[in-house]
Amino acid sequence: MKNDYIDIAFSDFKKQKSVFTALPVDANEAKTRLQSIDTMLFDILDWEKEEVDPEQYCRAKGYADYVCSVEGQRLLVIEAKRSEKTFTVNSEALENRPYSFGFIASESKDAADALQQAIGYAATLGAHYVAITNGHQWLLTLTFVEGKDLSERLVFVFESPEAIENRFRSFWQCFSKEKLTQHSIDETLLDILLRPAPPKASSKITGYPKLATRNVFQNELSYILDYVWQVMAQDEGSSDFVNNCYVSPENHLDAIALVKELIVKRSAEDAIITKHEIQSIDKLPQQLAQLPSEKPFVILGHVGRGKTSFLKYLRHVAASDLLSSFIQLDINFIDRPDESSQIPTYVYDEIERQLLDLYDIDICEDRFVRGVLNPELQRLKKTPRGMLAKEDPDSYKVYELENIERILEDRHAYLTRVFHHLKKGRRCSVAIFMDNLDRRKVDIQEQAFLRASAMARDWASMTFICLRPDTFHRSREGGVLDAIAPTTFTVSNPDLSLVLKRRYAYAKSIADGKRLTSATVDGYNPNITMKLPDVSTLLASCEFAARKRHGIIPLLEAVSNGNIRRLLDIAKNVLCSGHLDTKKILDIINKDGSYVIPDFEGIKALLYGEYRHYYEIESPFINLFDITHDQRAEHFLSLSCLHYLSRISPDGPSRGFTMRRDLTTYLSGLGFSLQAIDDTLRRLEAKHLITPSILSEEGDNHHRRFRLTSLGNFHLHHLCHVFQYLDAMSLDTPILDATQRQGMVDTIHINERVHRTKIFLSYLDDSIKEIGDQIISSFWLNQSKAAHSEIAEVEKRIGTA
């Protein structure tokens, strides 16, 4: 709806554009105000006349022409000038961005004088914004910007009615009541104009980033591991896989005990239900009406945290005996439906299909329908029209069919009768599992939950539904789920090292041939079996590393951000990397019996991936020291952002989240450009170093909330002082010092790489002096100390120390 406002305003402007273009050049101030400015403010920009005070006294400063206020708070002062006072800007076409006051002053003395006068009025009155206009041209800036000279102040300039039309969206942001109240233009006006950073050393490398050299064994290993992983993925729904691979966190024991108790309770209540005829949902027998209303069992957890695995373990292992008498139905929301309005149709279609495919129950078959609706059909015969059935049987059949079709139209009510009919006829209960909703939009999650609640209540079914925690809490706070009090359980992270251990053991059994068949995967190549023993040996090594919980495991835990699916993919990528000498590993295993992949080898494998050089698009790591402007302090913008978020307690009421505007205020206070801050936050979010709260996803950008992730914490406290990381970043970071820039040369020799990294670290140590924050400076000095120590260890190993 808000977009409609600007569309309507734009249409009104085009209709009245002649009012502004027809204003005479010699029009006095009064005519300018009446004909042009009043029309713009009240007819187009959505200001009410009672919100605008003309000629407001400003003590010694004089009288302000227009003072626009919202709820008693002065927001904007406008200084009106005669149309002959031209704020000419000698440019062929101004870009859609603000220009410095110094530039305006150099182009138009009248504009500079008028702005200074208006700023005096606005400062006296306490207004946030100040503007000048001569009816044709409109300029706007902030009344006060801390630490910035007037010549550096940024000003939006709309140099003509044509410019207003061409850039109307920006004009609306600058002058409409709606947008000024939201301060949506502040970040742009507060920005700092800086020169761009010089090119990176990597820009001089032909073909950057170059592909890494891979030997034949690594190519075969990659192919075979893809094959083994594919076989394993197909087994994930089996009881054998769950028995061997599921890792249950300690707090799951209580949840499983509770679920088993609820299953027993559901079976007992269904035994009562089978003794009664169910006429309708709202007319239950007294014994049934007194039973507690069924509520959905909500499983909370972020994507990839093990909600699906929990359900499979519950069904196949923990409660398999109790659920054996249940009709079990799976509703998978991974890619369907497209819209929340399609949820009922999708759910009922899936239930109808699975009842037929899995239990040979055709709920549309005539005999079954008549059996389900037998009570209704018997009552139908007692109606006045039904009493004439013997006299006119053909007419009654039509009448009966019409009533049957009417009942079938309400699919939810009909399925209520179906399940109560099955409970009575088959002595069974019903369990429904709604999975993968955490990957869908908020409105789909909310509507699916409401549908699950109705199903649990009306069908007296055990209904399990997986949601993201933020969605659930947002919906409760917003009132969507206010009337429903479901049983909730939060899936916590299992021991990821144990997850790897069991998955690799399972994969090893596939490689050993214990679970492998030629028909398992399409495109099966019989020659694969020749290399499987080597893969089996390698997987055994990784199993040992996982069991000991050292080496590469902490790295994999951090990079995966707790996502089990991502953990497995990353672990596989490390094993297949051209930067991991798997041939050497096999030789050591065959000689010594074991090998633990150290974290520095894992970091290198993930840093470079398939390439010889660091390539941020493909790597899970970002360059913390990258810059876009000629500002040395900007090398520490990402670190400053991560460090600020690390100081927010995850156990407090904010759950570790902080407002974007608070983060921006802190970082801009350190002297960082708002454009650089915005770019950095986008990078950090895109690479999963910070994560937004779903509670703020639909709000404006200024009110979004962010929290540090485990990957962000790993960058902050570990990665930034690791030799392999600093070595890789040295070629990917613009160096502002010309002398030190010459030391950033591409080389594969370890001694030269160490020397290059020492120059890079020295450059960063010099750059931290530009940061005016003692906390960040002290933090980096500690990280730098650790980096120097690690470089010394590398020099010792290679014999240069």
N, C-alpha and C positions, 0 to 999 in steps of 0.2 A: 504494500500500500504506500510505503514511503517513497518508492520510486515513482509512483503516480504523481506525487506532489511536484517533483521537478519537471515531469513531462507536461503537466498542466501549466506550470509557470513558464516553461519554454514556449509553449503554444501561445500563452498570453503575451509574452515578450514580442514574438514575431508579429502578432496582430497589432501591437502598439508601437512597433519599432519606428514608425513614421513620426511619432510624438517626439522621440529623441533626436532623430535626424533632422527634423524640421525646426528645431530650436534655433532662432536667429543668433548669429555670431555676436551681435551687440546687445543681446538680452541682458537686462540687469539681474542682480542676484535674486530679487523677489520673483521675477518671471521664471528664472532658471529653477528655483525651488518649487514653484507651483506647477509648472508644466512638466518638468522632467523628474526631479528628485522625488516629489510626492507620489507621482505615478509609479516610479520604480519601487519605492518602499512599500506602499500600501496595496497596489494592484498586482504586483509581481512577486515581491520577496516575502510576502506573508506576514508583514508587521501590521499590528493593530494601531489605530491612531492614538488610543489611550496609552500605548506603550512607548510613544515617542514624544519627548518634550522639546519644543522649539525654543530657541533663545534662552537657554538656561545660564544663569549668572555663575561665573567662575572666579569670584573675588577679583583680584588685581589683574587676572588674565583677560577678562572681558566676558563675552557671551558666546557660548557654544551653539552653533546653528541647530544641530539635531543631537539629542541624547536618547539612545534606544536602550530600554531597560526590560528585563524579564523578571517577574515576581519581585519587583522592587530593587533588583540588583542592576546597576548601570553596566552595560555590556559594550556599547559601541558609541563613539562620538564621531559625527560627520561634520566636516567643515565644508560649507558650500561656497563656491566662488562664481563670479560672473562668467558667462560662457566665453567671453573674449579672453579670459585668463586661461590660456592654453597650456596644458601640461604636455607639451610636445616631446616625444621620445624619438629621436632620429634613428629609426631602424626600419628596415624593409618589412619585417614581421617579427613580433616578439614571440618567444617560445612560451609554452604553457608551464611556466615556472616563475618563482619570485626572482627579483633582481635586487642588488644591493642599493641602499640609500645613496651611497657614494656615486653609483652609476646614474641614478635619477637626478641627483644634484648637478652632475656634470652635463646632463642633457637638458634640464629645465630648471632654471632658478626659481620660477614661479611655483613649480611643484614642490621644490625643497622648502621654500619659505612657508607654503601652505601646510605642509606636513609638520614642520616644526611648530607652527602655531597650534595646529590641532592636537599634537602630542602634549603641549602645555595644558590645553583644556582637559584632555583625557586624564592626564596625571593628577590634576587638581580634583577631578570628580571621581577618580578611582575606576575608570572604565578600562576594560581589558584590551579593547581594540580601538584603533583610530583610522579614519578614512577621510579622503578629500575627493570632491567631485565638482566638475563644472557643467554637469548635465550630459556631456558627451563622454568624458573620461572618468574612470573610477580607480582610485588607488587605496590599498589597505595594508596596514602593518600592525604589529603589536605595540602597545603603549610603552612597555618596559621589557628589556631583555638583559638579564644580569650578565655582567662581564663582557658586554659587547658594545663597542663604540657606535654612535649613531650612523657613521659612514658604513659600518658593517651590517647594519640592520637590514633584514630582507623585506621587500615590498612587492605585493602583487599589483600588477599594472594591467588595466584593461583600457587600451588607448583609443577605442572608438566603439560605437554601437555594433559595427561589424565584428570587432574582436570579442565583444560580449556574446554575440550570437554564436561565433565559431567556438568559443571556449565557455559555453554557458554553464556546464557542470562545475567548472572551477569558480565561476562567478557566483553561482548558487552557494557553494561552500564558503565563500568569502563574506557574503552579505545577507543570506537568508537567516531568519530567526532560528529555524530548526538547526542548521549546521553550526551557527555561532554559539548556540546554547550547548552543543556537544563538544565545542572546541576542537572540531575535527581538522582544522587548518593549522593548529598550533605547531605540530611536529615539523611541518614544512617550513614555517616561518622561523622556527628556532634553529634550523639547520646551519651548519658551518660550511662555507664555500672553501674547498681545499683543492689543491692541484692533485691530479691522479698520480698513483705510485708508478715508479719505473717498471719496465718489463722484468719478469723473472728470468733467472739463468736458464730455466728449462725452455724458454721461448727460442733460444739459440740452438737447441738440439734438433737436428733434422729427424723427422719422423717420430717426435716425442708424442706419447710415451711408447718406447719400443717394446715389442713382445720379448718375453724372457725365453731363453733356450730351454727346451724340454727334451729329455732323453726318451728313448723308445719305451723304457720301463714305465716312466711316469704317464705317458699317453695310454699305455695298456692298463695301468692301475686306475686311471681316471675312468676309463670305459667300464672296467670290471666293477669298480665301486658303485658307479651309477646303476649297473645291473643288479648288484646285491641290494642296494638301497631300494630299488624298485620292487624287488621280490619282497623285501621286508615291509614296504608300505602296503602291499596287497594283503599282508597277513595281519595288519593292525587290528582288524575287527574280530579276529579269532580268539578263542579262549586260551589257546596255546601261547599266542603272543602276549596277551595280558598277563597270564600266569608267570611268564618268564621276564617280562620287561617292565611291568608297572612298578613304580616306586611310590609308596604311600607315605606322605608326611605324617608326623606323629599326631597332629590335630585331626587327621582324617579318621582316626579310630573312633572318636566320639561321634563324628558325623555318620559314619557307617552304622554304628550301633543305633543311632536315632532313626535312620532310614529303615533299618530292619524292624525296629519297633513299630514304625508307621505302616510297614507292609503287613505285619501280623494284624495290626489294628484294622487295616483296610479289608483284609480277608474276613475277619470276624464280623465287621459291619455288613459286608456283602452277604454273609450267611443269613443275616436278618432280612436284608432286602429281598432275597429270593423267596421269602415266605409271603410276600405281598404283591398285589397287582399295582402297577404304577400307572395311574390314569393320566397325570400331567405333572409338569415340573412344580407347579404351585399348589398341587393338591396331593401331598404325600401323606401316607398313613401316619398316625400319631407316633408310632415307634420310630419311624424314619425321621420325622421332623425333629425328634429330640436328639438325634445323633449329631455330633459336632460337624459343622460345615467343613467340607474338604477344601484345603488351600494348596496352591502350588508349592513345590519345593524348589526354591531358587538357588542356583549354583552360581556364585559370583567369582569373577576372575578375568584378568586381562587376556587379550588374544595370545594363544600359544602357551598358556600357563597350566594346562592339563585338565580342563573341565571335561573334555570328551573322554580322556583316559580314565578319569574318575568314574564317569557313567559306565564305561565298558567294564572296568574292574568291578563295579557294583553289580552289574548284570551277569557277568561271566564267572565271577569268583565269589565275592563277599556274600551276595544274597541270591546266588543262582538257584539254590534249592527253594527259597521262599517265593521266587518269581516264576518258578516252573509252571504254576497253575494260572499264571496271568496271560492275558492277551497283551503282547508288547508291540507298540507301534512307534516308529521313528519318524519324526518330522524334521528334516534337514533343511535349514534355512541358508545354506552356504551361498547359493546364487539365485534363489527364488523365495518369494515373488519379487517383482520389480518395485511395487508400491505397497504401502501399508493397507490401502483399501482392498487389495487382492488377497490379504491374509486369510479371511474366512474360506473363500473358494479354494485356495491352495491347500489349506489344512484338511478340509472335508474331502477334497479329491484324493489326497494322499491316504487318508484313513480308509476311504472306500477301496482304493487300489490295494493297499496292504492287507485288508481283511480278505480280499479275494485271492491275492497271490500267496499269502503266507498261511492263511487259515481256511481257505476254500469256502469263504462266506460271501455270497453275493447278495448284498443288501438291497439290490434292485430287482432281484428275481421275484416273480409274482407270488409264488408260494411262501417265500420268506417274508415278503412285505405283508401279506395277509396274516401270517403268523404273528408278526410284531404288532400289527394293528388290530388284532382280533378283538380286544376289549372295545375299541372304538367302533368296529364293524358290527359288533353285537348291539351296541347302544343305538347305532344307526337304524337297525331294524325296528327299533321301538319308537322311532320318530313318526309323525303323521304320514309322511311320504313313504317311510319304510313299511308301515302297516299295509300299504297297498301293493307290496311286492308280489304277492300271489296273483293278484288280479292283473298286474301289468309288469311282468318280470323283466322285459326288455327295457322299459323306462327306468326300472329300479337299478339295473346294471349300470346304466349311464349315470344315474344319480350317485351310486356307490363309487364308481370310478372317479367322478368329479371330486368327491370328498377325499378319496385316497390321494389324488394328485395335489389337492389343496394342502394336505398334511405333509406330503413329501417336499413341497416347496420350501418349507422351513427346515433346512437341512440340520441345523443344530438341534431343534426339538425332535426331529425324527431320529437322529443318532442317539439322543437321550433314551428313546424307547428301545432302540436297537441294543444298546449296551445293557439296559436292565433286562431285556428279553434274553440276551446271551448269558447274563449272570444266573438267571433262573434256570435256563435250559441246559447250560453247559457247566454250571457250578464253577465259574471262573471269575476272576477280577480283571481290571484293566489298568495298564501302566502305559503312559505316553511320555516319550522323551523328545523334547524340543531343543535341538542342538545347533551350534554355530550362529546363533543370533548375535553374538558379540562382534561379529564381523560386519554387521549391517548398520544402517542408519538408525538414529535415535528413535524416529517415529515408528519404524518397523519393530524395533525392540519393545517399545511401549505398547503398541497395539497387539503384538504377539503375546505379551504378558497378560493383557486384559482378556484375550481370547483363552489363554491357558487357565486363567482364574474361572472363567465361565465353564470350561470343560471339566475342571476339577470339581466344581460345585455341582453342576447339573448331571454329570455323568458318574459322579462318585468314583472318580478315577485318581490313581496316583499320577500326578503330572509333574514332570521335572523340566525345568527351563533354565538355560544358560544365558547369563547376561553379563555385561561389563559393570563393575561396581559403580562407576560414575553415572551410568545411565540409570541404575536403580535408585541411587541417592537423589539424583536430579529429579526423577519422576516423583519421588515421595515428597521432596521439598516443593515441587510445583503443583502438587495436589492430584496428579494423575492416578497415583496408587494409594491415595490417602485413606480410602475406605477398605483397603485390603491389607491384611497383616500376615503375609506368607512366612513360611519357615525358610530361613536363609542360611547359606553356608558358603564361606569364602575359601576357595582353593588356594592354598599356600604353596610356595615353591618347594618342590621335593629337593633332595640332595642331588644336584645336577651331576656331580661326579659319579654317583651311583647309577643315575639314569644312563650316562654314557657307558659305564661298565656293563650294564645289562644289555643295552642295545648292541654294543660291540660283540658281546658274547653270543647274542642271537645272530648277528651278521656273520660271525665266525662259523657258527653251525651251518649257515647257508653255504659259506665258502668251502667248508669241509665236505659238503655234499649231503649232510644229514637231512636238510629240508629242501633240497634243490631238485626240481624236475625240469625236463626240457620244455614242458608246456607252460611253465610258470609265467614267462614274459614273452610278448610278441617279438619276433625278430631274433629269437634265441640263436646264438652262434655256438656250436659244439666246441669250438677251439677255446672258448672261455675257460673250460675246465682245466686246461693245461696251466693256466696262471693262477688258479684259485688257491693252491697251496701257499704261494707267496703272499696273497692277500690275507689268508688265514693267519699266517705268522705275524703280519703287520698288525692285524686287529688284536691279536693276543697281546702285543706290546702296548697298544693303546688301552686295553683293558687293565693292564697292570698300572699304567699311569693314572687311570681314573681311580683305581682302588686305593692307591697311595695318596691321592689328593694333593699332588704337587706337580711341578712342571707346568704343562700348558693348561691344565684344568681351570685354575682361577682366571686366566685370560679368557677362555671360552665362556665362562660364566658371565664375565663382565660384558663381553661383546654381544652376547645373546640377549642381554637385558631381561633374563629370566624366561625368555620364550624358548620352549623346548624344541619346537620345530626348527627355529633358527639355530639353536645350539647344534643340532645334528648336521644341518647343512654346512655350518661353518667348520665343524670338525672334519667333515668329508673334504671340504675345500682345502683345508690345511694339508691333509694327507696327499692330495693330488697336486699341490703347488709345485711349480718348477723351482721354487726357492727352498724346498725341503728335499734333502738328499736321501730319498727313500732307499736307494741302492745301498748307501752307507749304513742306514739303519738296519736293513736286513742282514748285512754282513756282521754287524755288532751283535744282533739278536742270535744269529747262528753260532757266533763265537762265545758270547757271554750269557745268552739265555734271556736277556731283557734289554729294553731301551726305553728311557723316559724322555719324551720330547720336551726340551726346555722352553721356557716362555719366550726367550729371545728369538728362537727359531720360529715359534708360532707367530710372534709379532711381525717378523720379516715376511712370512708367508702371507699374512693378511694385509700387510702394508702394500705389497706389490702385486699380489694376485698373479695374473697371467703376464704381467709386464716387468720389464727390467727397471723401469722408473716408477715412482709413485704417481698414481692416477686417482684423484679424489672421487671421480664419478663411480669407479668400480670398488674402491677400498671402503671398508666399514669405518675407517678412521678419517678424520678431517685434519686439515692443516690449521692448527690453533693460532699460528703466527702470521697467517696470510693477511694482507692489507689491500685496500683499494685506493687509499689516499696517501699523499706525501706527508705522513704524520707518524713519527716513530712510536709514539705511545699506542697507536692503533694495533701494533703487534700483540698487545696484551688485552685487546678488547674481548676476545672469546674467553680467555682465562678469567678476566674480571667478571664476566657474566656468569660463568660456571661457579666461580668462587662465591659470588653473592648468593646464588641459589643453594649452594652447599651449606650456607649458614642458616637456612630455614629448616627448623626441626620437622621431620616427617611425622612426629608423634603429636604435634600441636593441633589446634583446631583447624588450621589451614591445610593439614595433611601434606605439608611440604610445598604447597603451591604459593606463588606470589603473583601479584598483579603485574601485567606487562608495563603499565604506566609507572609503577613504582621502580621496576627494573630499569626502565628508560630514564627516569629521573635521576637515579643513582649513576648510571653510565654517562649520561650527558653532563652530570656534575663533575665527572672526571675529565671532561673536555672532549668526549667523543662526538663525532658528527651523528646526527639523528639518522641520516641516510645509511651510514656505516652500521649503526646499531640495528636498524631494520634489516639490513642485508645479513648481518651476523645471526640474528635471531632466526631468520628463515633457514640459514645453513644449519644451525644447531638443531632445529626442529626436524628438518628434512633428513638429517643423518642420525636422528634418534638420540642425541646427547641430552636434549631436553624434551619434555612431553607436555602438551597442553591438557588442561582439564576439559572434559567433555561438557562440564557445566558452563563453560564460556565459549563453546564452539560456535553458537549462533549469535553471540553478542558482537559488538563492534570490536575492531582490532585493539583499541586502546584498553579494553576491559578483559582481554584474554588473560588466563592464568597459566603459569608454567611451573614445572618441577624438574629437578635434576634426575637423570636416569643413572643406572649403574654404569652404562657406557660413558656417560658424561663424567661421572665420578672417576672412572678409570683413566680417562684423558687427563683429568685435573691432577690427580694424586700419583699417578704412576707413569703414564705414557710420555708426558711432556719432559721427563728427564732421562728417557731411555735412549741409548746411543743410536740404535737402528732407526728410531723415529726422527731424532734430530738430524741424522745423516740424510734421511729421505727428504725432510722438509727444507734443507738448505738450498736445494735446487728449485723448490716450489715457492719460495718466499721472496718477494721484492726486497732488495737490500738498498737502503737509502744512502748509505755511505759509499762513495765511489771507490775508495781504496779497498774496503772489505768486499765490495761487490766483485772485484777482480779475482778474489780467491774462490768464488763459487764456480768451479769447473767440473765438467762431467768426467768421471773416472771410475774404473772398476777396481783399482788397486786399493787395498785396505789401508795402507799407510797414508796414501793421499786423501782417502775419505776421512780418516781420523783427523788429519790436518785441517781439512775443509770444515769439519764439524766443530773443531775448536774455534775457528774463526767465526763461525755462525753463532756459537754460544757466547763468545766475547761480544759480538755485535748486539745480541739480545740483552746481555748484562748492561751494556751502555744505554740501550733504549729504555730500560725500566726506569731510568732516572727521570724520564719525561712524565711518569705517572705521579700524580700528586696524592696518592693514597698509600698510607703507611702499611695497611693490612696487605694489599696486593704486592707492594714492593718487598715486604718481609717474606711473603709466601714464595715469590719467585726466587729470592736469594737462597732460600732453603732448597728449592727444586734445582737451581743452578748448581748448588754445592753437591747435590746427589748426582747430577749429570757429569760434573767434573770428576767425581770419584769413579763413576762407571767408565768414563773415557780412559782414566788411568788404568783400570782393570783390563780394558781392551788392549791398551798399549803394552801392558805386561804380558798378555797372552800372545801377542804377535811379535814381541821381542823388541819393541822400540823404546820402552821405558827404561 
